[in-house]
Amino acid sequence: MINGKAKLTREDYCDGLGDCLPACPTDAISFELREAPAYDEEAVLKAKSEKKAKEAGGKLPCGCPGTHSKAIRRPLEENTGCTPAVTSKLSQWPVQIKLVPVNAPYFDGANLLIAADCTAYAYGNFHNDFIRGRITLIGCPKLDEGDYTEKLTEIIRRNDIRSVTIIRMEVPCCGGIERAAKTALKESGKFIPWRVVTVTTDGKIAE
C-alpha cells in the first residue's frame, strides 16, 4: 500500500480483466491507462507454485502456532510379528467433556484426567501413562464452542474427586483447557491435588 492505494508489484501478473475491483472493500484499486508489459502466464503459475510450497513447509495462513504444519520423521520400526497388542485402559464412556453427565457414578472417588484431544494422538503411551486408573475427560478449546469451566466445576464440586491431572499440548491455543480446569478447581471450593503435563508436538513430555 502506498498512500492508501494498492501498488501492483508485478505488472505481468495482471491480465487487465478487473475482477479485483468490485472485491476491494476500501476502493484502493483502480485502473490506470498506459503501456504495460504483456500478461505472463508462466510467471503467474510459478508464483502460485512457490506460494503453495512455502505454505506446505511452514506456517499456514491463519498464523496460529497450533496450526503450523511440519513433518515429524521417525525411524521405521521392524515388525517382527511378536509385538503384543495394546489394550485400551479407558474405564468409562462418554469421554467428551460436553457429553459426560456431572453426576455419573464413576466420578465417586475418581482420579480425574482432563486432557486436550490431540494429546492422545501425540503421546504414544497415553493409555498406560495417563488413562490407566483415571476417569478421562477430553476436549478441544479451539474447536469446541463455549467454555468448559462451568461443567468441570460442577463435576468437581458434586463428586468425591481425589486428584486431577491436566494434560495439554504445548501450543498456545491449548492453554484454554488448562485455564478451565484450574478455574474449576478454584471455584469448586475444594482442595484437591492437581498437576499439569505438557506434551510437545513431536510427542514428548515437556520438561
C-alpha positions in Angstrom: 0.0 0.0 0.0 1.3 3.5 -0.9 -0.7 6.5 0.4 -3.7 4.3 0.9 -3.5 2.8 -2.6 -2.6 -0.6 -3.7 0.5 -0.8 -5.9 0.9 -3.6 -8.5 4.2 -5.1 -7.7 4.5 -7.1 -11.0 2.6 -5.8 -14.0 3.0 -9.1 -15.8 0.8 -10.8 -13.2 -2.2 -8.6 -14.2 -4.4 -9.5 -17.2 -6.5 -6.3 -17.0 -9.8 -8.1 -16.6 -10.7 -6.1 -13.5 -12.3 -8.8 -11.4 -10.4 -7.5 -8.4 -12.1 -4.0 -8.5 -15.6 -5.0 -7.0 -13.9 -7.2 -4.4 -11.8 -4.4 -2.9 -13.5 -3.2 0.4 -11.7 0.1 0.5 -11.7 1.1 -3.2 -7.9 1.1 -3.1 -7.8 -0.5 -6.6 -8.3 1.5 -9.8 -7.2 1.3 -13.4 -4.5 3.5 -15.0 -4.4 3.6 -18.8 -0.8 3.3 -20.0 1.6 0.9 -21.8 2.2 -2.2 -19.7 4.1 -5.5 -20.3 2.1 -8.4 -21.7 0.4 -10.8 -19.3 2.9 -13.5 -18.3 1.0 -16.7 -17.5 4.2 -18.6 -16.8 5.3 -16.1 -14.2 1.8 -16.3 -12.5 1.9 -20.1 -12.4 5.5 -20.0 -10.9 4.4 -17.6 -8.2 1.4 -19.8 -7.3 3.7 -22.8 -7.1 6.2 -21.0 -4.8 3.4 -19.9 -2.5 2.0 -23.4 -2.1 5.4 -24.8 -1.4 6.0 -22.2 1.2 2.7 -22.9 3.0 3.2 -26.6 2.9 6.6 -26.4 4.6 5.9 -23.7 7.1 3.1 -21.6 8.6 -0.5 -21.8 7.4 -2.3 -18.6 6.5 -4.1 -18.1 9.9 -0.8 -17.6 11.7 -1.8 -19.6 14.9 1.1 -21.6 16.2 -1.2 -24.5 16.8 -1.8 -24.9 13.0 1.8 -24.6 11.8 2.4 -27.7 9.7 5.6 -29.8 10.0 6.7 -33.3 9.1 7.8 -35.5 12.0 10.3 -38.0 10.7 10.7 -41.2 12.8 12.8 -44.3 12.1 10.9 -47.2 10.8 10.4 -50.0 13.3 10.8 -53.5 12.1 7.6 -55.6 12.5 8.6 -59.0 13.8 5.1 -60.2 14.4 5.8 -60.6 18.1 4.6 -57.2 19.3 1.9 -57.6 21.9 -1.4 -56.0 21.3 -2.0 -52.7 23.1 -5.2 -52.8 25.1 -7.3 -49.8 26.0 -7.2 -48.5 29.6 -10.4 -46.5 29.2 -12.7 -47.2 32.1 -15.8 -45.1 31.2 -17.9 -43.6 28.5 -18.6 -41.0 27.2 -15.3 -39.1 27.4 -16.1 -35.7 25.8 -16.4 -33.0 28.5 -19.6 -31.7 26.9 -21.3 -35.1 26.9 -20.4 -36.6 30.2 -23.1 -36.3 33.0 -21.9 -34.4 36.0 -23.3 -36.9 38.4 -22.0 -40.1 36.8 -21.4 -42.8 39.4 -17.8 -43.4 38.2 -16.8 -40.0 39.4 -17.1 -41.2 43.1 -13.5 -41.5 44.4 -12.1 -40.9 41.0 -8.6 -39.7 39.9 -9.7 -37.3 37.1 -7.8 -36.8 33.8 -8.7 -33.7 31.9 -7.0 -33.9 28.5 -6.8 -31.9 25.3 -7.9 -34.0 22.3 -4.6 -34.0 20.5 -2.5 -35.3 23.4 -3.7 -38.9 23.0 -2.5 -38.8 19.4 0.8 -37.1 20.0 2.0 -39.1 23.0 2.4 -42.8 22.1 2.0 -44.4 25.6 -1.0 -42.2 26.6 -3.2 -45.1 27.7 -0.7 -46.7 30.0 0.8 -43.4 31.4 -2.3 -41.3 31.8 -5.6 -43.1 31.2 -4.9 -46.1 33.3 -6.5 -45.8 36.7 -8.2 -42.5 35.9 -11.6 -41.2 34.7 -10.9 -39.5 31.4 -12.4 -36.2 30.1 -11.3 -34.7 26.8 -12.0 -31.5 24.9 -10.5 -29.0 22.4 -10.8 -25.3 23.5 -10.0 -24.2 19.9 -12.7 -26.2 18.1 -15.5 -26.7 20.7 -18.0 -23.9 21.3 -18.2 -22.4 24.8 -16.2 -22.8 27.9 -15.6 -26.0 30.0 -15.2 -24.2 33.3 -18.8 -24.4 34.5 -19.2 -28.1 33.6 -15.8 -29.0 35.2 -16.7 -27.0 38.3 -19.9 -28.9 38.8 -18.2 -32.3 38.3 -15.5 -31.5 40.9 -18.0 -29.8 43.3 -20.6 -32.6 43.2 -18.3 -35.6 43.4 -15.5 -37.0 45.6 -12.6 -36.3 43.2 -9.3 -37.5 44.7 -6.9 -35.9 42.2 -6.8 -34.0 38.9 -4.3 -34.4 36.1 -4.4 -31.9 33.3 -2.6 -32.8 30.1 -2.3 -30.3 27.2 -0.3 -29.7 24.1 2.5 -27.1 24.0 0.7 -24.9 21.5 -0.8 -21.6 23.0 -4.4 -22.4 22.0 -4.3 -25.5 24.2 -4.0 -23.2 27.2 -7.8 -22.9 27.3 -8.3 -26.4 28.7 -5.6 -25.7 31.4 -7.3 -22.4 32.4 -10.7 -24.0 32.6 -9.5 -26.9 34.8 -7.6 -24.6 37.1 -10.6 -22.2 37.4 -12.9 -25.1 38.1 -10.6 -26.4 40.9 -10.6 -22.9 42.5 -14.4 -22.3 42.1 -15.3 -25.8 43.4 -14.2 -24.7 46.9 -12.2 -27.9 47.4 -8.5 -28.6 48.0 -7.6 -31.3 45.6 -4.1 -32.4 44.4 -3.5 -31.5 40.8 -0.8 -31.3 38.2 -0.3 -30.1 34.6 1.6 -32.2 32.0 2.5 -30.6 28.6 3.1 -32.7 25.5 5.2 -31.4 22.7 4.1 -31.6 19.0 6.6 -34.3 18.4 5.2 -36.5 21.1 7.5 -35.9 24.1 6.7 -34.7 27.7 8.0 -31.2 28.0 10.5 -30.6 30.8 
